[in-house]
Amino acid sequence: MKEPTGISRMFGRIARRYDRLNRIMSLGMDGRWRQQAAAAAEPDAALALDIGTGTGDLALELAKRGARQIVGADFSREMLMAGRDKLAARGATDARWTLADALHLPFPEGTFGCVTNAFVLRNLADLKAGLTEMARVLQPGGRLVCLDMTQPPPGILGALYKLYFYRLLPPIAGVLSGDRAAYRYLPNSLVGFPDAAALADLLAGIGLIEVQVRKLAGGTVAIHTAVKPPA
């Protein structure tokens, strides 16, 4: 069940091991995916919001691409502390950190030039409400970028991916992380999640325009990009 308090506690438990497990789970590709998501956000000189910022990897990429200031928001205090420490160690000091729920963002309408999230949408208790809230805090003409897993393609590749993602990965990651429950939950969070086309339709349905989808990793990961209409 996507119960916010329980999910927040789960991410808090794995915060200090999260980066290492991400590298293992993605076979080392997740850093490149975040680089591409940051590029799609076009953050140069923008006030940028990274929702579910976690340990700050995507926020760091936004900083590298010239964001004027970055706000990292997450509902796990432990994740925020890890992200703060990482960006400070990398010299990205122009960042603010906010403990916040993606469904109730504590920012005025039209605040940010770009809003990003990575591997967050599958964890939202109400996906449409979360996306609507992200659109609300965007400036007119601002860009929303969502990086997440998507439903695998049919055929042999999809079958192999499901074997890895649902059967092989949870016990391996559970042993390496010391938290078997967390790494049973994370793969299963894809169950019932809309495929890339349906998510694109949802973005258009909340009033965003120029919706684009870029699939990665053989169609198992997707970057969705959308724009808030000009005023």
N, C-alpha and C positions, 0 to 999 in steps of 0.2 A: 504494500500500500504506500502511496506517495504522501505520507504524513510528514508535514514540514519539520516538526521538532525532531522526529526520529531520524530523518535524512540529514538534518544539520548535525546532530550528534555523531552520525556515522562518518560524515566527512571530517568532522573534528578529530575523530579517532585516527584517521589515516592521513592527516594533513602532512606530517613530516616524511611520510613514505610515498606520497602521492606522485611526485615527479618521477621517481625511479620506476614505480609501477606503470605509469603512463608510457614510459619508454619501452618497457617490456610488452605491454598489451598492444601497442601500435607498431611493434617491430621497428621502433626508432623513427617513425614517420610523423609523429604528432607535432613536432617542432616545425616541420615544413608546412603542415596544414595551417598552423597558427600564423605563420608568415604570410601565407596566401590570404587568409582571412583579414589580417591587418591591412594588407595592400588593397583589398576590396573595399575597406572602410574609408579609404582616402582621408586619413586623419590629419594631414599636414595643416598646422596652425589651428586645428579645431579643439574645442573642449570635448573630450571623449569620455564616454561611460562604458566600462566593461562590467557587465552583469554576471554574477556568479564567477567572479574573477579568480577564485581559488588561490593558487600559489603564484598568480601574477604573470604567467607565461605570455598570455595574449596582451595584457597591459604593457609588458615590456616591449613587445613588438610594435605596439602603437607608439610608444615613446621613441623607438628607433626611427619611426617613420614621421616624426616631427609633430606629434600632437602637442598643442599648446599646454594643456594640462590634462591629466588623466584622473578620473575618479574610478576606483575599484570598489565594487559593491558585492557583498556576499553575506549569506545568513549564517556562516560558520566563523566564529571569532578566531578559531585556530587557523583556518585557511587564510583569513585576512592578515594575521600576524606573520605567517609564512611568506605571503606575497609582499608585505611591507619590507621584511628583512631582505628578500631577494632583490627587489628593485633598489633598495638603498645600497646593497653590496655592488650592484652593477652601475651605480652612479645616476640612476633615474630618480632624482629627488623631488621632481615637480609632480607629485602624485598625492592624492588624498584617498583615505580608506574609510568606507562607510558600512556599518553593519545594517543590512537591509534585506527585506523580502522582495523578490522580483515581482510579486503580485501587488505590492503596495510600495512603490518607489517614493522616497521622501524628497522629490525634486519637483519644482514647478513645471508646468507644461512648456515645451519648446526650449528647454535648457541646453541641449547638447547637439553638437554638429554631427556626431556619429555615435552610435550605440552598438556594442558588440557583445557576443556571448559565445562560449566554446564549451560544448558538451554539457549544456545546462538544460535545454528544452525538455529532454526526456525526464527530467526530475521535477518538472513543475506539476503541481496538483491540478492546475487549470491552464492548459496550454494557450487557449485563445485569450484568456484574461491576461496572461503574462505578456503575450505579444502586443496586445492592445496597450498595456502599460508602457512597454518599450517605445511604441509609436507615439504615445502621448508626450513623453519627455524629449522627443526629437524636435529639433528646429525644422521649420518648413524647408524642404530641399535637403535635409539631413539623411544620412544613410544608416540603415539597420543591416547588420551582418550577423548571420547565425551559422556557426560551425557545429555539426553534430553527426552522429551515426545516422544511417538511414537503412531502410529495409533492403536486404541484399538482393541482387538480381537473380532471376531464375536460372536453372541449369547447374552445371558442375561447380562453377565458381561459387555460386550462392550456397550450394550444399556444403562445400568445404568450409566456407566462412561460418556457417551455422555450427558445424562440428567444432571448429576452433572457438568461436565466441561463446557458445552455450555449454559445451562439454569439457573442452580442454582448458580454457583460460580460467574459469572460476576456481578450480582446485589449486592450480599452480599459483595464481595471484594470491589466493587465500593463504597459502603456506608462506609465500615470500613476504606478505604484508603482516601476517599475524592476525588477520581479521577476515575469517572465512565468510562471515555474514555479509560484509560490505561487498565482497567480490562475487557473491551470489546475486546480490541486489543489482549491481551495476549492469551486467549483461542483460538481466531480465527486464531492465527498465526500457529496453527496446520493444518489448512485447506490447502490441497495441499502438505503438507510436506511428504517426502517419508517414507514408512514403514521401519521397522528395516532391513528387508532383502534387500530392495532397497538401503538403506543407506550403508549397508555393501558392496554391489556391487559397489557403487560409490567410496568408499575408496579403494577397489581393483583396480578400473579403473584408479585411479590417481597414481598407482604404489606402493601402500603400500602392505605389506605382513602380514601373520599371523593375518588376520582380524577375530575378535571374537565378538560375541554379547551375552550379558547377559540381559535378561528381568527381570524387577522387577515390583512390585505392580500389579500383575495379568496380566502382559503383556502390561501395559500402559506407562511404562518408560523403557528405554534401555540404557545400557552402551556399547558403541562400543570401541574396543581396536584394534589398528593396529601398525605395526612396519615399520620404514623406512629401506629399504634394505641396508645391509652393502655395503660399497664402493667397 
